[in-house]
Amino acid sequence: MIKLMTPEGFAELMDTMWPELLSAMPLGMGGMMRFMGKLGPFGKTMLFMMKPMPELMPKAMDNLMPHILPDVVPLVTPKLIRYLTTKK
């Protein structure tokens, strides 16, 4: 549990939850991101341009982890992009 309180631990936890996290995104953003992940290199470039994506994180995350969020987002973003571009 203590490891989850670190940016790295929290990023690892999020890496196991992409389907649920993407489904919970507002305004169909999860679907849009899934679509971009299927566009191959062009979509991957678009996803990298969205870094660090803090505005895409749910507001609840901002309330729960205000101090580590800036450290978590750079760790989570490459994992999300990998998930979106390699998911079959």
PyRosetta script that sets phi, psi and omega in degrees:
from pyrosetta import init, pose_from_sequence

init()
pose = pose_from_sequence("MIKLMTPEGFAELMDTMWPELLSAMPLGMGGMMRFMGKLGPFGKTMLFMMKPMPELMPKAMDNLMPHILPDVVPLVTPKLIRYLTTKK")
pose.set_psi(1, -36.2)
pose.set_omega(1, -179.2)
pose.set_phi(2, -64.1)
pose.set_psi(2, -37.4)
pose.set_omega(2, 179.2)
pose.set_phi(3, -60.9)
pose.set_psi(3, -31.7)
pose.set_omega(3, 178.9)
pose.set_phi(4, -66.5)
pose.set_psi(4, -18.3)
pose.set_omega(4, -179.5)
pose.set_phi(5, -82.9)
pose.set_psi(5, -2.4)
pose.set_omega(5, 177.1)
pose.set_phi(6, -97.9)
pose.set_psi(6, 155.1)
pose.set_omega(6, 177.0)
pose.set_phi(7, -56.7)
pose.set_psi(7, -40.3)
pose.set_omega(7, -179.1)
pose.set_phi(8, -66.2)
pose.set_psi(8, -43.9)
pose.set_omega(8, 179.4)
pose.set_phi(9, -63.7)
pose.set_psi(9, -41.0)
pose.set_omega(9, 179.4)
pose.set_phi(10, -68.0)
pose.set_psi(10, -37.7)
pose.set_omega(10, 177.4)
pose.set_phi(11, -63.6)
pose.set_psi(11, -40.2)
pose.set_omega(11, 177.4)
pose.set_phi(12, -63.4)
pose.set_psi(12, -41.2)
pose.set_omega(12, 177.3)
pose.set_phi(13, -60.9)
pose.set_psi(13, -47.3)
pose.set_omega(13, 180.0)
pose.set_phi(14, -60.7)
pose.set_psi(14, -34.3)
pose.set_omega(14, -179.0)
pose.set_phi(15, -63.5)
pose.set_psi(15, -19.2)
pose.set_omega(15, 177.4)
pose.set_phi(16, -91.2)
pose.set_psi(16, -3.6)
pose.set_omega(16, -171.3)
pose.set_phi(17, -121.1)
pose.set_psi(17, 18.7)
pose.set_omega(17, -173.8)
pose.set_phi(18, -56.2)
pose.set_psi(18, -44.9)
pose.set_omega(18, -179.2)
pose.set_phi(19, -57.6)
pose.set_psi(19, -43.7)
pose.set_omega(19, -179.0)
pose.set_phi(20, -69.6)
pose.set_psi(20, -41.2)
pose.set_omega(20, -179.0)
pose.set_phi(21, -65.8)
pose.set_psi(21, -42.0)
pose.set_omega(21, 179.8)
pose.set_phi(22, -67.0)
pose.set_psi(22, -37.8)
pose.set_omega(22, 178.8)
pose.set_phi(23, -66.6)
pose.set_psi(23, -28.4)
pose.set_omega(23, -178.2)
pose.set_phi(24, -84.4)
pose.set_psi(24, -7.7)
pose.set_omega(24, -178.6)
pose.set_phi(25, -67.1)
pose.set_psi(25, 141.8)
pose.set_omega(25, -178.4)
pose.set_phi(26, -74.8)
pose.set_psi(26, 160.4)
pose.set_omega(26, 172.0)
pose.set_phi(27, 56.1)
pose.set_psi(27, 31.7)
pose.set_omega(27, 177.4)
pose.set_phi(28, 69.3)
pose.set_psi(28, 16.8)
pose.set_omega(28, -177.0)
pose.set_phi(29, -64.9)
pose.set_psi(29, -34.4)
pose.set_omega(29, 178.3)
pose.set_phi(30, -61.8)
pose.set_psi(30, -43.1)
pose.set_omega(30, 177.2)
pose.set_phi(31, -63.3)
pose.set_psi(31, -39.8)
pose.set_omega(31, 178.3)
pose.set_phi(32, -63.4)
pose.set_psi(32, -41.6)
pose.set_omega(32, -180.0)
pose.set_phi(33, -68.5)
pose.set_psi(33, -37.9)
pose.set_omega(33, 175.7)
pose.set_phi(34, -61.1)
pose.set_psi(34, -42.2)
pose.set_omega(34, 178.7)
pose.set_phi(35, -61.2)
pose.set_psi(35, -45.7)
pose.set_omega(35, 179.8)
pose.set_phi(36, -62.3)
pose.set_psi(36, -35.0)
pose.set_omega(36, 178.4)
pose.set_phi(37, -64.4)
pose.set_psi(37, -25.3)
pose.set_omega(37, -179.4)
pose.set_phi(38, -87.7)
pose.set_psi(38, -3.8)
pose.set_omega(38, -177.1)
pose.set_phi(39, -84.7)
pose.set_psi(39, 7.8)
pose.set_omega(39, 178.9)
pose.set_phi(40, 71.5)
pose.set_psi(40, -144.4)
pose.set_omega(40, -176.2)
pose.set_phi(41, -58.8)
pose.set_psi(41, -37.0)
pose.set_omega(41, 179.1)
pose.set_phi(42, -63.1)
pose.set_psi(42, -45.2)
pose.set_omega(42, 178.7)
pose.set_phi(43, -65.3)
pose.set_psi(43, -38.8)
pose.set_omega(43, 178.6)
pose.set_phi(44, -63.1)
pose.set_psi(44, -40.4)
pose.set_omega(44, 177.1)
pose.set_phi(45, -62.4)
pose.set_psi(45, -42.8)
pose.set_omega(45, 178.7)
pose.set_phi(46, -62.6)
pose.set_psi(46, -40.8)
pose.set_omega(46, 179.0)
pose.set_phi(47, -65.5)
pose.set_psi(47, -41.5)
pose.set_omega(47, 178.2)
pose.set_phi(48, -64.9)
pose.set_psi(48, -31.6)
pose.set_omega(48, 178.4)
pose.set_phi(49, -68.6)
pose.set_psi(49, -19.3)
pose.set_omega(49, -179.2)
pose.set_phi(50, -83.7)
pose.set_psi(50, -4.4)
pose.set_omega(50, -179.4)
pose.set_phi(51, -57.3)
pose.set_psi(51, 149.4)
pose.set_omega(51, -6.3)
pose.set_phi(52, -87.7)
pose.set_psi(52, 7.8)
pose.set_omega(52, 173.7)
pose.set_phi(53, 59.8)
pose.set_psi(53, 27.3)
pose.set_omega(53, -177.5)
pose.set_phi(54, -63.5)
pose.set_psi(54, -29.1)
pose.set_omega(54, -179.2)
pose.set_phi(55, -71.3)
pose.set_psi(55, -12.3)
pose.set_omega(55, 178.5)
pose.set_phi(56, -86.6)
pose.set_psi(56, -14.1)
pose.set_omega(56, 179.6)
pose.set_phi(57, -73.6)
pose.set_psi(57, 141.4)
pose.set_omega(57, 179.4)
pose.set_phi(58, -59.3)
pose.set_psi(58, 147.4)
pose.set_omega(58, 179.6)
pose.set_phi(59, -58.2)
pose.set_psi(59, -31.8)
pose.set_omega(59, 178.7)
pose.set_phi(60, -59.5)
pose.set_psi(60, -38.9)
pose.set_omega(60, 178.4)
pose.set_phi(61, -61.6)
pose.set_psi(61, -42.6)
pose.set_omega(61, 179.9)
pose.set_phi(62, -62.2)
pose.set_psi(62, -37.3)
pose.set_omega(62, 179.2)
pose.set_phi(63, -72.5)
pose.set_psi(63, -36.3)
pose.set_omega(63, -176.9)
pose.set_phi(64, -79.1)
pose.set_psi(64, -37.3)
pose.set_omega(64, -172.0)
pose.set_phi(65, -127.8)
pose.set_psi(65, 50.6)
pose.set_omega(65, -173.8)
pose.set_phi(66, -62.6)
pose.set_psi(66, -26.6)
pose.set_omega(66, -175.8)
pose.set_phi(67, -88.1)
pose.set_psi(67, -27.3)
pose.set_omega(67, -178.8)
pose.set_phi(68, -103.0)
pose.set_psi(68, -7.4)
pose.set_omega(68, -178.0)
pose.set_phi(69, -55.2)
pose.set_psi(69, -44.4)
pose.set_omega(69, 177.9)
pose.set_phi(70, -61.4)
pose.set_psi(70, -26.6)
pose.set_omega(70, 177.7)
pose.set_phi(71, -84.5)
pose.set_psi(71, -28.8)
pose.set_omega(71, -177.7)
pose.set_phi(72, -76.3)
pose.set_psi(72, -41.5)
pose.set_omega(72, -174.7)
pose.set_phi(73, -56.9)
pose.set_psi(73, -47.1)
pose.set_omega(73, 178.3)
pose.set_phi(74, -64.1)
pose.set_psi(74, -26.9)
pose.set_omega(74, 178.1)
pose.set_phi(75, -78.2)
pose.set_psi(75, -33.6)
pose.set_omega(75, -175.4)
pose.set_phi(76, -82.9)
pose.set_psi(76, -34.6)
pose.set_omega(76, -174.4)
pose.set_phi(77, -55.7)
pose.set_psi(77, -49.2)
pose.set_omega(77, 178.4)
pose.set_phi(78, -63.2)
pose.set_psi(78, -33.2)
pose.set_omega(78, 178.6)
pose.set_phi(79, -67.0)
pose.set_psi(79, -40.9)
pose.set_omega(79, 177.3)
pose.set_phi(80, -63.9)
pose.set_psi(80, -44.3)
pose.set_omega(80, 179.6)
pose.set_phi(81, -63.3)
pose.set_psi(81, -41.9)
pose.set_omega(81, 177.1)
pose.set_phi(82, -61.6)
pose.set_psi(82, -43.1)
pose.set_omega(82, 178.7)
pose.set_phi(83, -62.2)
pose.set_psi(83, -45.5)
pose.set_omega(83, -176.7)
pose.set_phi(84, -68.7)
pose.set_psi(84, -32.6)
pose.set_omega(84, -175.3)
pose.set_phi(85, -93.7)
pose.set_psi(85, -12.9)
pose.set_omega(85, 179.9)
pose.set_phi(86, -113.4)
pose.set_psi(86, -9.5)
pose.set_omega(86, 179.9)
pose.set_phi(87, -65.5)
pose.set_psi(87, 134.9)
pose.set_omega(87, -178.5)
pose.set_phi(88, -94.9)
pose.dump_pdb("model.pdb")
